[in-house]
Amino acid sequence: MTSDDTRYPLRKSDAEWRAQLDGMQYEVARHGATERAFSGQYWDHWEAGRYNCVGCGTPLFRAEAKFDAGCGWPSYWEAINSEVVERVTDRSHGMVRVEVRCKNCGSHLGHVFNDGPQPSGERFCINSASIDFDAVP
């Protein structure tokens, strides 16, 4: 992933991303890093509201879709809608997974797995560094 990837509506230079995001946010959102389990701001956060992309502010997940997966990262059984996230095959680290990115700016969010609760059966395993919380009514 490059910082100014032309596939995404919102494009910024690497310098702009570095100026906007703190160190961990930049490494996770722009370079696909992963924060340590149980270390992020939102893994055990249960307030009503929504979680937005740290890169562009796009609403991604509702608090009502959040559940405790026991994995140490914020987990959701669905995105706000299918138009806000992009699924990309990730073949890094000797495994095949499905990476999840913000469809507006290309920020790496985490991965999605097929071991979540119903009704979707999916678990969006998201880095806290990739999202901001908004306590919307």
GUKE-892639 format. One record per residue (C-alpha): residue in three letters; x, y, z. Coordinates in Angstrom, 2 decimals, always signed. Layout:
REM GUKE-892639
<zanu><pagu>ALA</pagu><c1>X</c1><c2>Y</c2><c3>Z</c3></zanu>
...
REM end
This chain:
REM GUKE-892639
<zanu><pagu>MET</pagu><c1>+0.00</c1><c2>+0.00</c2><c3>+0.00</c3></zanu>
<zanu><pagu>THR</pagu><c1>+1.31</c1><c2>+3.41</c2><c3>-0.86</c3></zanu>
<zanu><pagu>SER</pagu><c1>+0.29</c1><c2>+6.57</c2><c3>+0.94</c3></zanu>
<zanu><pagu>ASP</pagu><c1>-1.04</c1><c2>+8.25</c2><c3>-2.19</c3></zanu>
<zanu><pagu>ASP</pagu><c1>-2.71</c1><c2>+5.20</c2><c3>-3.78</c3></zanu>
<zanu><pagu>THR</pagu><c1>-4.87</c1><c2>+6.45</c2><c3>-6.66</c3></zanu>
<zanu><pagu>ARG</pagu><c1>-7.53</c1><c2>+3.76</c2><c3>-6.10</c3></zanu>
<zanu><pagu>TYR</pagu><c1>-8.98</c1><c2>+5.76</c2><c3>-3.21</c3></zanu>
<zanu><pagu>PRO</pagu><c1>-11.02</c1><c2>+8.98</c2><c3>-3.43</c3></zanu>
<zanu><pagu>LEU</pagu><c1>-9.02</c1><c2>+10.65</c2><c3>-0.63</c3></zanu>
<zanu><pagu>ARG</pagu><c1>-5.32</c1><c2>+10.88</c2><c3>-1.43</c3></zanu>
<zanu><pagu>LYS</pagu><c1>-2.58</c1><c2>+12.53</c2><c3>+0.60</c3></zanu>
<zanu><pagu>SER</pagu><c1>+1.19</c1><c2>+12.61</c2><c3>+0.36</c3></zanu>
<zanu><pagu>ASP</pagu><c1>+3.27</c1><c2>+10.66</c2><c3>+2.83</c3></zanu>
<zanu><pagu>ALA</pagu><c1>+4.26</c1><c2>+13.95</c2><c3>+4.47</c3></zanu>
<zanu><pagu>GLU</pagu><c1>+0.59</c1><c2>+14.85</c2><c3>+4.93</c3></zanu>
<zanu><pagu>TRP</pagu><c1>-0.19</c1><c2>+11.45</c2><c3>+6.51</c3></zanu>
<zanu><pagu>ARG</pagu><c1>+2.80</c1><c2>+11.78</c2><c3>+8.85</c3></zanu>
<zanu><pagu>ALA</pagu><c1>+1.66</c1><c2>+15.25</c2><c3>+9.93</c3></zanu>
<zanu><pagu>GLN</pagu><c1>-1.92</c1><c2>+14.07</c2><c3>+10.60</c3></zanu>
<zanu><pagu>LEU</pagu><c1>-1.32</c1><c2>+10.74</c2><c3>+12.36</c3></zanu>
<zanu><pagu>ASP</pagu><c1>+0.73</c1><c2>+9.89</c2><c3>+15.45</c3></zanu>
<zanu><pagu>GLY</pagu><c1>+3.46</c1><c2>+7.24</c2><c3>+15.19</c3></zanu>
<zanu><pagu>MET</pagu><c1>+1.35</c1><c2>+4.13</c2><c3>+15.84</c3></zanu>
<zanu><pagu>GLN</pagu><c1>-1.58</c1><c2>+5.43</c2><c3>+13.79</c3></zanu>
<zanu><pagu>TYR</pagu><c1>+0.75</c1><c2>+6.08</c2><c3>+10.86</c3></zanu>
<zanu><pagu>GLU</pagu><c1>+2.43</c1><c2>+2.66</c2><c3>+11.05</c3></zanu>
<zanu><pagu>VAL</pagu><c1>-0.87</c1><c2>+0.80</c2><c3>+11.31</c3></zanu>
<zanu><pagu>ALA</pagu><c1>-3.07</c1><c2>+2.84</c2><c3>+8.96</c3></zanu>
<zanu><pagu>ARG</pagu><c1>-0.51</c1><c2>+3.56</c2><c3>+6.26</c3></zanu>
<zanu><pagu>HIS</pagu><c1>+1.85</c1><c2>+0.56</c2><c3>+6.47</c3></zanu>
<zanu><pagu>GLY</pagu><c1>-0.36</c1><c2>-2.27</c2><c3>+7.71</c3></zanu>
<zanu><pagu>ALA</pagu><c1>+1.33</c1><c2>-2.74</c2><c3>+11.08</c3></zanu>
<zanu><pagu>THR</pagu><c1>-0.57</c1><c2>-4.34</c2><c3>+13.97</c3></zanu>
<zanu><pagu>GLU</pagu><c1>-0.71</c1><c2>-3.05</c2><c3>+17.52</c3></zanu>
<zanu><pagu>ARG</pagu><c1>-0.10</c1><c2>-5.54</c2><c3>+20.33</c3></zanu>
<zanu><pagu>ALA</pagu><c1>-3.17</c1><c2>-7.38</c2><c3>+21.63</c3></zanu>
<zanu><pagu>PHE</pagu><c1>-4.84</c1><c2>-5.76</c2><c3>+24.65</c3></zanu>
<zanu><pagu>SER</pagu><c1>-2.80</c1><c2>-2.56</c2><c3>+24.17</c3></zanu>
<zanu><pagu>GLY</pagu><c1>-5.10</c1><c2>-0.39</c2><c3>+22.06</c3></zanu>
<zanu><pagu>GLN</pagu><c1>-7.43</c1><c2>+2.30</c2><c3>+23.32</c3></zanu>
<zanu><pagu>TYR</pagu><c1>-10.66</c1><c2>+0.62</c2><c3>+22.19</c3></zanu>
<zanu><pagu>TRP</pagu><c1>-10.26</c1><c2>-3.13</c2><c3>+22.78</c3></zanu>
<zanu><pagu>ASP</pagu><c1>-12.28</c1><c2>-2.88</c2><c3>+26.03</c3></zanu>
<zanu><pagu>HIS</pagu><c1>-14.38</c1><c2>+0.22</c2><c3>+25.20</c3></zanu>
<zanu><pagu>TRP</pagu><c1>-18.16</c1><c2>-0.18</c2><c3>+25.42</c3></zanu>
<zanu><pagu>GLU</pagu><c1>-19.75</c1><c2>+3.30</c2><c3>+25.10</c3></zanu>
<zanu><pagu>ALA</pagu><c1>-22.61</c1><c2>+3.94</c2><c3>+22.66</c3></zanu>
<zanu><pagu>GLY</pagu><c1>-21.53</c1><c2>+5.63</c2><c3>+19.46</c3></zanu>
<zanu><pagu>ARG</pagu><c1>-19.57</c1><c2>+4.81</c2><c3>+16.34</c3></zanu>
<zanu><pagu>TYR</pagu><c1>-15.99</c1><c2>+4.20</c2><c3>+15.30</c3></zanu>
<zanu><pagu>ASN</pagu><c1>-14.60</c1><c2>+6.25</c2><c3>+12.41</c3></zanu>
<zanu><pagu>CYS</pagu><c1>-11.52</c1><c2>+5.94</c2><c3>+10.21</c3></zanu>
<zanu><pagu>VAL</pagu><c1>-8.55</c1><c2>+7.75</c2><c3>+11.77</c3></zanu>
<zanu><pagu>GLY</pagu><c1>-7.38</c1><c2>+8.77</c2><c3>+8.30</c3></zanu>
<zanu><pagu>CYS</pagu><c1>-10.49</c1><c2>+10.41</c2><c3>+6.89</c3></zanu>
<zanu><pagu>GLY</pagu><c1>-13.29</c1><c2>+10.28</c2><c3>+9.47</c3></zanu>
<zanu><pagu>THR</pagu><c1>-15.50</c1><c2>+7.89</c2><c3>+7.49</c3></zanu>
<zanu><pagu>PRO</pagu><c1>-17.94</c1><c2>+6.13</c2><c3>+9.87</c3></zanu>
<zanu><pagu>LEU</pagu><c1>-16.99</c1><c2>+2.43</c2><c3>+9.85</c3></zanu>
<zanu><pagu>PHE</pagu><c1>-18.52</c1><c2>+0.52</c2><c3>+12.77</c3></zanu>
<zanu><pagu>ARG</pagu><c1>-21.44</c1><c2>+1.04</c2><c3>+15.18</c3></zanu>
<zanu><pagu>ALA</pagu><c1>-20.89</c1><c2>+0.33</c2><c3>+18.86</c3></zanu>
<zanu><pagu>GLU</pagu><c1>-23.95</c1><c2>-1.95</c2><c3>+18.72</c3></zanu>
<zanu><pagu>ALA</pagu><c1>-22.01</c1><c2>-4.30</c2><c3>+16.41</c3></zanu>
<zanu><pagu>LYS</pagu><c1>-19.04</c1><c2>-4.56</c2><c3>+18.80</c3></zanu>
<zanu><pagu>PHE</pagu><c1>-18.50</c1><c2>-7.75</c2><c3>+20.80</c3></zanu>
<zanu><pagu>ASP</pagu><c1>-15.86</c1><c2>-9.25</c2><c3>+23.07</c3></zanu>
<zanu><pagu>ALA</pagu><c1>-14.00</c1><c2>-11.79</c2><c3>+20.95</c3></zanu>
<zanu><pagu>GLY</pagu><c1>-11.34</c1><c2>-12.29</c2><c3>+23.62</c3></zanu>
<zanu><pagu>CYS</pagu><c1>-8.61</c1><c2>-11.52</c2><c3>+21.10</c3></zanu>
<zanu><pagu>GLY</pagu><c1>-7.43</c1><c2>-8.17</c2><c3>+22.49</c3></zanu>
<zanu><pagu>TRP</pagu><c1>-8.53</c1><c2>-6.01</c2><c3>+19.57</c3></zanu>
<zanu><pagu>PRO</pagu><c1>-11.85</c1><c2>-4.25</c2><c3>+18.97</c3></zanu>
<zanu><pagu>SER</pagu><c1>-14.13</c1><c2>-6.72</c2><c3>+17.20</c3></zanu>
<zanu><pagu>TYR</pagu><c1>-17.33</c1><c2>-6.07</c2><c3>+15.26</c3></zanu>
<zanu><pagu>TRP</pagu><c1>-19.72</c1><c2>-8.47</c2><c3>+13.56</c3></zanu>
<zanu><pagu>GLU</pagu><c1>-20.46</c1><c2>-6.01</c2><c3>+10.74</c3></zanu>
<zanu><pagu>ALA</pagu><c1>-19.36</c1><c2>-2.71</c2><c3>+9.23</c3></zanu>
<zanu><pagu>ILE</pagu><c1>-21.82</c1><c2>+0.20</c2><c3>+9.08</c3></zanu>
<zanu><pagu>ASN</pagu><c1>-22.46</c1><c2>-0.86</c2><c3>+5.47</c3></zanu>
<zanu><pagu>SER</pagu><c1>-20.68</c1><c2>-2.74</c2><c3>+2.71</c3></zanu>
<zanu><pagu>GLU</pagu><c1>-19.61</c1><c2>+0.48</c2><c3>+0.99</c3></zanu>
<zanu><pagu>VAL</pagu><c1>-17.19</c1><c2>+1.73</c2><c3>+3.68</c3></zanu>
<zanu><pagu>VAL</pagu><c1>-14.67</c1><c2>-1.12</c2><c3>+3.82</c3></zanu>
<zanu><pagu>GLU</pagu><c1>-12.60</c1><c2>-2.85</c2><c3>+1.19</c3></zanu>
<zanu><pagu>ARG</pagu><c1>-11.51</c1><c2>-6.48</c2><c3>+1.52</c3></zanu>
<zanu><pagu>VAL</pagu><c1>-8.05</c1><c2>-7.32</c2><c3>+0.18</c3></zanu>
<zanu><pagu>THR</pagu><c1>-6.27</c1><c2>-10.69</c2><c3>+0.14</c3></zanu>
<zanu><pagu>ASP</pagu><c1>-3.30</c1><c2>-10.53</c2><c3>+2.51</c3></zanu>
<zanu><pagu>ARG</pagu><c1>-0.60</c1><c2>-13.18</c2><c3>+1.97</c3></zanu>
<zanu><pagu>SER</pagu><c1>+1.90</c1><c2>-11.77</c2><c3>+4.51</c3></zanu>
<zanu><pagu>HIS</pagu><c1>+3.46</c1><c2>-13.66</c2><c3>+7.42</c3></zanu>
<zanu><pagu>GLY</pagu><c1>+3.10</c1><c2>-17.05</c2><c3>+5.73</c3></zanu>
<zanu><pagu>MET</pagu><c1>-0.71</c1><c2>-17.11</c2><c3>+5.85</c3></zanu>
<zanu><pagu>VAL</pagu><c1>-3.69</c1><c2>-16.03</c2><c3>+3.77</c3></zanu>
<zanu><pagu>ARG</pagu><c1>-6.08</c1><c2>-13.59</c2><c3>+5.45</c3></zanu>
<zanu><pagu>VAL</pagu><c1>-8.57</c1><c2>-10.95</c2><c3>+4.40</c3></zanu>
<zanu><pagu>GLU</pagu><c1>-7.31</c1><c2>-7.45</c2><c3>+5.14</c3></zanu>
<zanu><pagu>VAL</pagu><c1>-9.85</c1><c2>-4.70</c2><c3>+5.72</c3></zanu>
<zanu><pagu>ARG</pagu><c1>-9.17</c1><c2>-1.14</c2><c3>+4.52</c3></zanu>
<zanu><pagu>CYS</pagu><c1>-11.15</c1><c2>+2.08</c2><c3>+4.53</c3></zanu>
<zanu><pagu>LYS</pagu><c1>-12.65</c1><c2>+2.41</c2><c3>+1.06</c3></zanu>
<zanu><pagu>ASN</pagu><c1>-12.31</c1><c2>+6.20</c2><c3>+1.12</c3></zanu>
<zanu><pagu>CYS</pagu><c1>-8.61</c1><c2>+6.64</c2><c3>+2.02</c3></zanu>
<zanu><pagu>GLY</pagu><c1>-7.11</c1><c2>+3.13</c2><c3>+1.94</c3></zanu>
<zanu><pagu>SER</pagu><c1>-6.12</c1><c2>+3.08</c2><c3>+5.60</c3></zanu>
<zanu><pagu>HIS</pagu><c1>-5.38</c1><c2>-0.41</c2><c3>+6.94</c3></zanu>
<zanu><pagu>LEU</pagu><c1>-7.95</c1><c2>-1.25</c2><c3>+9.63</c3></zanu>
<zanu><pagu>GLY</pagu><c1>-7.26</c1><c2>-4.89</c2><c3>+10.44</c3></zanu>
<zanu><pagu>HIS</pagu><c1>-8.58</c1><c2>-8.23</c2><c3>+9.18</c3></zanu>
<zanu><pagu>VAL</pagu><c1>-11.92</c1><c2>-10.01</c2><c3>+8.91</c3></zanu>
<zanu><pagu>PHE</pagu><c1>-12.40</c1><c2>-13.65</c2><c3>+9.90</c3></zanu>
<zanu><pagu>ASN</pagu><c1>-15.29</c1><c2>-16.11</c2><c3>+9.58</c3></zanu>
<zanu><pagu>ASP</pagu><c1>-15.48</c1><c2>-16.93</c2><c3>+13.29</c3></zanu>
<zanu><pagu>GLY</pagu><c1>-17.79</c1><c2>-14.18</c2><c3>+14.53</c3></zanu>
<zanu><pagu>PRO</pagu><c1>-21.28</c1><c2>-14.28</c2><c3>+15.98</c3></zanu>
<zanu><pagu>GLN</pagu><c1>-24.51</c1><c2>-14.34</c2><c3>+14.05</c3></zanu>
<zanu><pagu>PRO</pagu><c1>-26.14</c1><c2>-12.80</c2><c3>+12.17</c3></zanu>
<zanu><pagu>SER</pagu><c1>-23.03</c1><c2>-12.27</c2><c3>+9.99</c3></zanu>
<zanu><pagu>GLY</pagu><c1>-20.69</c1><c2>-14.96</c2><c3>+11.33</c3></zanu>
<zanu><pagu>GLU</pagu><c1>-17.84</c1><c2>-12.52</c2><c3>+10.75</c3></zanu>
<zanu><pagu>ARG</pagu><c1>-15.33</c1><c2>-10.93</c2><c3>+13.10</c3></zanu>
<zanu><pagu>PHE</pagu><c1>-13.81</c1><c2>-7.65</c2><c3>+11.98</c3></zanu>
<zanu><pagu>CYS</pagu><c1>-10.64</c1><c2>-7.56</c2><c3>+14.10</c3></zanu>
<zanu><pagu>ILE</pagu><c1>-9.65</c1><c2>-3.88</c2><c3>+14.03</c3></zanu>
<zanu><pagu>ASN</pagu><c1>-6.64</c1><c2>-1.98</c2><c3>+15.35</c3></zanu>
<zanu><pagu>SER</pagu><c1>-7.54</c1><c2>+0.80</c2><c3>+17.81</c3></zanu>
<zanu><pagu>ALA</pagu><c1>-4.86</c1><c2>+2.92</c2><c3>+16.11</c3></zanu>
<zanu><pagu>SER</pagu><c1>-6.95</c1><c2>+2.88</c2><c3>+12.90</c3></zanu>
<zanu><pagu>ILE</pagu><c1>-10.13</c1><c2>+4.25</c2><c3>+14.42</c3></zanu>
<zanu><pagu>ASP</pagu><c1>-11.47</c1><c2>+7.18</c2><c3>+16.44</c3></zanu>
<zanu><pagu>PHE</pagu><c1>-14.57</c1><c2>+7.03</c2><c3>+18.61</c3></zanu>
<zanu><pagu>ASP</pagu><c1>-17.50</c1><c2>+9.40</c2><c3>+18.22</c3></zanu>
<zanu><pagu>ALA</pagu><c1>-20.18</c1><c2>+9.33</c2><c3>+20.95</c3></zanu>
<zanu><pagu>VAL</pagu><c1>-23.05</c1><c2>+10.17</c2><c3>+18.59</c3></zanu>
<zanu><pagu>PRO</pagu><c1>-26.58</c1><c2>+10.04</c2><c3>+20.00</c3></zanu>
REM end
